[in-house]
Amino acid sequence: MATLAPAHPAPGLTTPRPRWTAVRHLGPNWYASVMGTAIVATAGASLPVGVPGLRTACALIWSFSLAMLLTLLTARTLHWTHHRDQAKAHLLDPAMAPFYGCLSMALLAVGGGALVVGRDWIGVSAAVTIDAVLFTAGTAVGLAAAVAVPYLMVARHRIDAASPVWLLPVVAPMVSAALGPLLLPHLPEGQARTTLLLACHAMFGVSLLATLVMLPLVFGRLVTGAPLPLALTPTLFLVLGPLGQSTTAANKFADAAPGVLPAPYASGFSAFAVLYGVPVMGFALLWLALAGALVLRARRQGMGFAMTFWAFTFPVGTCVTGAEGLAQHTGLAVFRWLAIGLYVLLVAAWLFAAVRTARGLLSGALLAAPGAPRPVTARTR
């Protein structure tokens, strides 16, 4: 005979309470805040302008990005340990899975920042160690995401329309390509340096070709389908990521190639940096104007703050570093002023996103379950 379970637990027995509920809905998209903070430091440290105290401020921002990365890695570990069901649901969610590329880029951005500006405070030796560890881990994660996320999109996800977030996993190898040359002077001469440089060039090709496959789908969705939901409109700025980062990478190759590759190839990289970078930067500015107009339209229609606002930071930062490289290799003042103007935009976007994120954390709105009622307080208006 079947028995019925008691309606209430027996005296003395209590139902175990879920642990670390605050991180249950902490998704991989939060790594975008680390990326956006780190790029403010690295782009500012290389800015072609002398501003007293700028480099010190950039070192401070980089140290903050390192603290953010360590905190977020800990929180995400707790998320996977205590809320594995939700973590697996994120992987199967076509809107969330591409953000696993942000983990790679956060590791790479903080690691690269250690050598660009963090070395001022921690020393060259410690900076090299940090960058070597984070570059290795970030590159491995990025290459895995560049394969695994498209595989999930084909085999497991059910997708209605293209989204700019599709670019996140495939742009991660481009970040490795742009930041890998920073380690070249710290490797033994010969095979080690040549291998790393050409590996970075190969990752440049992996990311660029994958972007060229996906970008037409994104633009096609914009002109033939329904507009993006208001909360996703800022993700249009993600298109700037592969454009600015590839321009940055091409310039870094030109800087690193002499002494690593034979003369014909070294000079070829120098020519490629300008011949590739100038038209791509032109298209990036075109897309910046288009995406900016669509964001203003969404704002007029009532778009509120969401974590997607961090899309205004790292992609714009890559355009800053791309313009900085072109200013160096062309000697043209127009690229120097372009870098300065874009950096002002980057800092403004970063400050806005950081302040609103802090408010959302304090109110609990940003860590609430999707669709849960948002508390109406002065912090969330």
C-alpha positions as CSV (number, residue, x, y, z in Angstrom):
1,M,0.0,0.0,0.0
2,A,1.3,3.5,-0.9
3,T,2.0,5.8,2.0
4,L,1.7,9.5,2.2
5,A,4.6,11.6,3.3
6,P,3.8,13.9,6.3
7,A,2.7,17.4,5.4
8,H,5.2,18.9,7.8
9,P,8.7,17.7,8.7
10,A,9.0,15.7,11.9
11,P,9.9,17.7,15.1
12,G,13.6,18.4,15.2
13,L,14.0,18.2,11.5
14,T,14.5,21.3,9.4
15,T,14.7,21.8,5.7
16,P,18.3,22.8,4.7
17,R,18.4,26.4,3.6
18,P,20.1,27.2,0.3
19,R,23.6,28.5,0.6
20,W,25.0,31.6,-1.1
21,T,21.6,32.6,-2.6
22,A,23.0,36.1,-3.4
23,V,25.1,34.6,-6.2
24,R,22.5,32.3,-7.7
25,H,21.8,34.6,-10.6
26,L,25.3,35.9,-11.0
27,G,26.0,35.2,-14.7
28,P,29.2,35.3,-16.8
29,N,28.0,38.7,-18.1
30,W,29.4,40.3,-15.0
31,Y,33.0,39.8,-16.3
32,A,32.2,42.6,-18.7
33,S,32.6,45.0,-15.7
34,V,36.2,43.8,-15.2
35,M,37.0,44.1,-18.9
36,G,35.6,47.6,-19.0
37,T,37.5,48.7,-15.9
38,A,40.8,47.2,-17.1
39,I,40.6,48.9,-20.5
40,V,40.2,52.3,-18.9
41,A,43.6,51.8,-17.3
42,T,45.5,50.3,-20.3
43,A,44.1,52.8,-22.8
44,G,44.7,55.7,-20.5
45,A,48.3,54.7,-19.8
46,S,49.1,54.7,-23.6
47,L,47.2,57.9,-24.4
48,P,49.4,60.2,-26.6
49,V,49.0,63.2,-24.3
50,G,50.8,64.3,-21.2
51,V,48.4,64.7,-18.3
52,P,49.9,65.0,-14.8
53,G,48.8,62.1,-12.6
54,L,47.1,60.2,-15.5
55,R,49.4,57.2,-15.2
56,T,49.0,57.0,-11.5
57,A,45.3,57.1,-11.8
58,C,45.5,54.4,-14.4
59,A,47.6,52.2,-12.1
60,L,44.9,52.7,-9.4
61,I,42.1,51.7,-11.8
62,W,44.1,48.7,-12.9
63,S,44.5,47.6,-9.2
64,F,40.8,48.0,-8.8
65,S,40.2,45.8,-11.9
66,L,42.4,43.1,-10.4
67,A,40.4,43.2,-7.1
68,M,37.2,43.0,-9.1
69,L,38.5,40.0,-11.0
70,L,39.5,38.1,-7.9
71,T,36.2,38.9,-6.2
72,L,34.2,37.8,-9.2
73,L,36.2,34.6,-9.7
74,T,35.4,33.7,-6.1
75,A,31.7,34.5,-6.5
76,R,31.4,32.6,-9.7
77,T,33.1,29.6,-8.1
78,L,30.5,29.7,-5.3
79,H,27.8,30.0,-8.1
80,W,29.0,26.8,-9.8
81,T,29.5,25.0,-6.4
82,H,26.1,25.8,-4.8
83,H,23.9,26.6,-7.8
84,R,25.0,24.2,-10.5
85,D,21.5,23.9,-11.9
86,Q,21.5,27.6,-12.6
87,A,25.0,27.5,-14.0
88,K,24.0,24.8,-16.5
89,A,20.9,26.7,-17.4
90,H,23.1,29.7,-18.3
91,L,25.1,27.4,-20.7
92,L,21.9,26.3,-22.4
93,D,20.5,29.8,-22.6
94,P,21.4,31.3,-26.0
95,A,21.2,34.8,-24.6
96,M,23.7,34.0,-21.7
97,A,26.1,31.4,-23.1
98,P,28.0,33.8,-25.3
99,F,29.1,35.8,-22.3
100,Y,31.5,33.0,-21.3
101,G,33.8,34.8,-23.8
102,C,33.9,37.6,-21.2
103,L,35.7,35.4,-18.7
104,S,38.5,35.0,-21.2
105,M,38.7,38.7,-22.0
106,A,38.6,39.7,-18.3
107,L,41.6,37.5,-17.5
108,L,43.4,38.8,-20.6
109,A,42.6,42.5,-19.9
110,V,43.8,42.4,-16.3
111,G,46.9,40.4,-17.3
112,G,47.8,42.8,-20.0
113,G,47.2,45.8,-17.7
114,A,49.8,44.4,-15.3
115,L,52.5,44.8,-17.9
116,V,51.2,48.1,-19.3
117,V,50.7,50.0,-16.1
118,G,50.5,47.7,-13.1
119,R,54.3,47.2,-13.2
120,D,54.6,50.8,-11.8
121,W,53.3,49.5,-8.5
122,I,54.2,45.8,-8.3
123,G,57.4,45.7,-10.3
124,V,58.3,44.2,-13.7
125,S,58.9,40.6,-12.4
126,A,55.5,40.4,-10.6
127,A,53.8,41.9,-13.6
128,V,55.3,39.4,-16.0
129,T,54.2,36.5,-13.7
130,I,50.7,37.8,-13.4
131,D,50.4,38.4,-17.2
132,A,51.9,35.1,-18.1
133,V,49.4,33.2,-15.8
134,L,46.4,35.2,-16.9
135,F,47.3,35.3,-20.6
136,T,47.7,31.5,-20.6
137,A,44.4,30.9,-18.7
138,G,42.5,33.6,-20.7
139,T,43.8,32.2,-24.1
140,A,42.8,28.7,-23.2
141,V,39.4,29.7,-22.0
142,G,38.9,32.0,-25.1
143,L,39.8,29.3,-27.6
144,A,37.5,26.8,-25.8
145,A,34.7,29.3,-25.8
146,A,35.2,30.1,-29.5
147,V,34.5,26.4,-30.2
148,A,32.1,25.4,-27.4
149,V,29.6,28.3,-27.6
150,P,29.1,28.0,-31.4
151,Y,28.7,24.3,-31.0
152,L,26.0,24.9,-28.4
153,M,24.3,27.4,-30.7
154,V,24.1,24.7,-33.4
155,A,23.4,21.6,-31.3
156,R,21.5,22.7,-28.2
157,H,20.2,26.3,-28.5
158,R,17.0,27.3,-30.1
159,I,17.6,30.7,-31.6
160,D,15.0,33.1,-33.0
161,A,17.2,35.9,-34.3
162,A,20.8,37.0,-34.5
163,S,22.3,39.0,-31.6
164,P,25.4,41.1,-31.2
165,V,26.4,39.0,-28.2
166,W,27.3,36.2,-30.6
167,L,30.5,38.1,-31.2
168,L,31.7,37.7,-27.6
169,P,33.1,34.2,-27.7
170,V,34.8,34.7,-31.1
171,V,36.4,38.1,-30.3
172,A,38.2,36.6,-27.3
173,P,41.1,35.1,-29.4
174,M,41.6,38.6,-30.9
175,V,42.2,40.0,-27.4
176,S,44.9,37.3,-26.9
177,A,46.3,38.3,-30.3
178,A,46.6,42.0,-29.2
179,L,48.0,41.3,-25.8
180,G,50.3,38.4,-26.5
181,P,53.1,40.6,-28.0
182,L,53.5,42.3,-24.6
183,L,55.2,39.1,-23.3
184,L,57.6,38.8,-26.3
185,P,60.5,40.8,-24.7
186,H,60.3,38.5,-21.6
187,L,60.7,35.3,-23.6
188,P,64.0,33.7,-24.8
189,E,65.1,34.9,-28.3
190,G,64.5,32.6,-31.2
191,Q,61.8,29.9,-31.4
192,A,59.8,31.0,-28.3
193,R,59.3,34.6,-29.5
194,T,58.6,33.6,-33.1
195,T,56.1,30.9,-32.0
196,L,54.2,33.3,-29.8
197,L,54.1,36.0,-32.4
198,L,52.8,33.7,-35.1
199,A,50.4,32.1,-32.7
200,C,49.0,35.5,-32.0
201,H,48.7,36.2,-35.7
202,A,46.9,32.9,-36.1
203,M,44.4,33.9,-33.4
204,F,44.0,37.2,-35.2
205,G,42.8,35.2,-38.2
206,V,40.6,32.9,-36.2
207,S,38.7,35.8,-34.6
208,L,38.6,38.0,-37.7
209,L,37.2,35.4,-40.0
210,A,34.6,34.3,-37.4
211,T,33.6,37.9,-37.0
212,L,33.2,38.3,-40.8
213,V,30.8,35.3,-40.7
214,M,28.6,36.6,-37.8
215,L,28.6,40.3,-38.4
216,P,26.4,40.2,-41.6
217,L,23.9,38.1,-39.6
218,V,23.7,40.8,-36.9
219,F,23.3,43.6,-39.4
220,G,20.8,41.6,-41.4
221,R,18.7,41.1,-38.3
222,L,18.7,44.9,-37.7
223,V,17.4,45.8,-41.2
224,T,15.0,43.0,-41.8
225,G,13.8,41.9,-38.4
226,A,12.3,43.6,-35.3
227,P,14.5,46.0,-33.4
228,L,16.5,44.7,-30.5
229,P,14.7,44.7,-27.1
230,L,15.5,48.0,-25.3
231,A,17.7,46.3,-22.7
232,L,19.8,44.7,-25.4
233,T,20.3,47.8,-27.5
234,P,23.6,48.7,-25.9
235,T,25.0,45.4,-27.1
236,L,25.3,47.0,-30.6
237,F,28.5,48.5,-29.3
238,L,30.0,45.0,-29.0
239,V,30.6,45.2,-32.8
240,L,33.3,47.8,-32.1
241,G,35.2,45.1,-30.1
242,P,36.6,43.0,-33.0
243,L,37.1,46.2,-35.1
244,G,39.1,48.1,-32.5
245,Q,40.9,45.1,-31.1
246,S,42.0,43.8,-34.5
247,T,43.4,47.3,-35.3
248,T,45.2,47.2,-32.0
249,A,46.6,43.8,-32.7
250,A,47.8,44.8,-36.2
251,N,49.7,47.7,-34.6
252,K,51.2,45.5,-31.9
253,F,52.4,43.0,-34.5
254,A,54.2,45.9,-36.3
255,D,55.9,46.9,-33.0
256,A,57.0,43.4,-32.2
257,A,58.0,41.9,-35.5
258,P,61.4,43.6,-36.0
259,G,64.0,41.4,-34.4
260,V,61.6,38.5,-34.2
261,L,60.8,37.8,-37.9
262,P,63.0,38.1,-41.0
263,A,63.1,41.6,-42.6
264,P,60.5,41.0,-45.4
265,Y,57.9,39.9,-42.9
266,A,58.7,42.5,-40.3
267,S,58.3,45.3,-42.8
268,G,55.1,43.6,-44.1
269,F,53.6,43.8,-40.6
270,S,54.4,47.6,-40.5
271,A,52.6,48.2,-43.8
272,F,49.7,45.9,-42.8
273,A,49.1,47.9,-39.6
274,V,48.3,51.0,-41.6
275,L,46.7,49.5,-44.6
276,Y,44.4,47.3,-42.5
277,G,43.9,49.6,-39.5
278,V,42.8,52.8,-41.3
279,P,39.8,51.4,-43.2
280,V,38.7,49.3,-40.2
281,M,38.9,52.2,-37.9
282,G,36.8,54.2,-40.4
283,F,34.1,51.4,-40.4
284,A,34.3,51.4,-36.5
285,L,33.4,55.1,-36.5
286,L,30.5,54.5,-38.8
287,W,29.2,51.8,-36.6
288,L,29.8,53.9,-33.5
289,A,27.5,56.6,-35.0
290,L,24.8,54.1,-36.0
291,A,24.9,52.3,-32.7
292,G,24.9,55.6,-30.8
293,A,21.8,56.8,-32.7
294,L,19.9,53.5,-32.0
295,V,20.8,53.8,-28.3
296,L,19.5,57.3,-28.1
297,R,16.3,56.1,-29.8
298,A,16.0,53.3,-27.2
299,R,16.6,55.8,-24.4
300,R,13.8,58.0,-25.6
301,Q,11.5,54.9,-25.6
302,G,12.3,54.2,-22.0
303,M,15.4,52.0,-21.9
304,G,16.6,51.7,-18.3
305,F,19.9,50.6,-16.9
306,A,21.0,47.0,-17.2
307,M,24.3,45.2,-17.1
308,T,24.4,45.5,-20.9
309,F,25.5,49.1,-20.4
310,W,29.0,47.7,-19.8
311,A,29.0,47.2,-23.6
312,F,29.8,50.9,-23.8
313,T,33.2,50.4,-22.2
314,F,35.5,47.7,-23.4
315,P,34.6,47.9,-27.1
316,V,35.1,51.7,-27.1
317,G,38.4,51.1,-25.3
318,T,39.7,48.8,-28.0
319,C,39.0,51.7,-30.5
320,V,41.1,54.0,-28.2
321,T,44.0,51.6,-28.3
322,G,43.6,51.1,-32.1
323,A,43.6,54.9,-32.7
324,E,46.7,55.1,-30.4
325,G,48.5,52.6,-32.5
326,L,47.6,54.3,-35.8
327,A,48.8,57.7,-34.3
328,Q,52.1,56.1,-33.6
329,H,52.6,54.4,-37.0
330,T,51.2,57.2,-39.2
331,G,52.4,60.2,-37.2
332,L,49.0,61.9,-37.9
333,A,47.5,64.2,-35.4
334,V,44.0,63.2,-36.4
335,F,44.5,59.8,-34.9
336,R,46.0,61.3,-31.7
337,W,42.9,63.5,-31.3
338,L,40.6,60.6,-32.1
339,A,42.2,58.5,-29.4
340,I,41.7,61.4,-26.9
341,G,38.1,62.0,-27.9
342,L,37.2,58.3,-27.7
343,Y,39.0,58.0,-24.3
344,V,36.8,60.8,-22.9
345,L,33.8,58.9,-24.1
346,L,35.1,55.7,-22.6
347,V,35.7,57.3,-19.2
348,A,32.2,58.9,-19.2
349,A,30.6,55.5,-20.1
350,W,32.7,53.7,-17.4
351,L,31.7,56.1,-14.7
352,F,28.1,55.9,-15.5
353,A,28.1,52.1,-15.7
354,A,30.1,51.8,-12.5
355,V,27.9,54.1,-10.5
356,R,24.7,52.5,-11.6
357,T,26.1,49.0,-11.1
358,A,27.1,49.9,-7.5
359,R,23.5,51.2,-6.9
360,G,22.1,48.0,-8.3
361,L,24.2,45.9,-6.1
362,L,23.3,47.8,-3.0
363,S,19.6,47.6,-3.7
364,G,19.8,44.0,-4.8
365,A,18.1,44.7,-8.1
366,L,21.0,43.4,-10.3
367,L,21.3,40.1,-8.5
368,A,17.6,39.4,-8.3
369,A,16.0,36.6,-10.3
370,P,15.0,37.5,-13.9
371,G,11.4,38.8,-13.9
372,A,11.4,39.4,-10.1
373,P,9.8,42.6,-9.0
374,R,12.5,45.3,-8.6
375,P,12.4,47.2,-5.3
376,V,11.4,50.8,-5.9
377,T,13.9,52.9,-4.0
378,A,15.9,56.0,-4.6
379,R,18.8,53.8,-5.6
380,T,17.0,52.0,-8.5
381,R,15.1,54.9,-10.1
